[in-house]
Amino acid sequence: MDQSQIILKVDGMTCAGCARSVEQAIAEKGGENISVNLADKEVVFSSSTNVNIDEVKENIVKRGYSILADENSEKKND
């Protein structure tokens, strides 16, 4: 299965509870191997090709966080 590493900049996370909430939002949409860095406002996760990144972002925003514009990047793991 084709895997990609997704890096999102997420604003509004301030504690371990926030990190868990964002992890759950990503996992609900199929993200795997999720790592949250509160200090850098960064979330890194793996994604197979069937994960809709826009739905992941929308699910994070629904929980009260912001996706920082122009900070998203996607790296292909071959």
N, C-alpha and C positions, 0 to 999 in steps of 0.2 A: 504494500500500500504506500502511496506517495505521501510523504510527510513534509510539512512546512513549519518553520519556527516563526511565530508571530510575536512582535513586540509592540505593545500599546503603552502610551503615556496616559495615565489615569489620574485626574485631579480629584481631591476630596477625601482620599483615604488618610485617616489619621491614627488608626489603631489596629490591633490584631482582629477585632471584630469586623472592621472595614475590609481587611484583607480577605477574611473568610467569605464575606458577602460577595466580593468581586470574584473570588475563586468559584463560588457556587454559580454565579451568573455565567461564567465561562464554561464550566462543566455541564451545565444544563443544555448548552448549545453544541456540545461535543468536543470541547477543548480538553487536552490531556497534558500531563506533566506541567502543571501550572505553578509558576513561581512569582510571588509578589514582593517587590522591593518598595517599602513605604517611603524611605528616604529619597529615592530617585523617582518616585511616582511612576514606577515602571512595572508592567506585568508581562511576563514571557510565558508562552505556552506553545505546545505542539498542536498541529491541526492536520487532519487528513483532508483530502480534496473536497469531501462532502460537507465541510463546515462552512457556513455562510458567515463571513467576518462581519458583515453589516448587522446581522442578527445578534452576534456576540456583543458588538458595540451598543446596540439598542438595548440589550438586556442589562448591560452595565449602567447605562444612563437611566433606565427605569428604576434602578436601585438608589438613585440619587447622586451618582458620580458623573464627572465630565471626562470625555475623551479630548485630550489636548490636540488641537488642529495641527496638521503638518508634522506631527511627531511620529506617526505610525510608519512602521517599516515591516517588510516581510522578507525573510531569507529562506531560500530554497535549500533543503538538505538533500543532496543526491546520494 
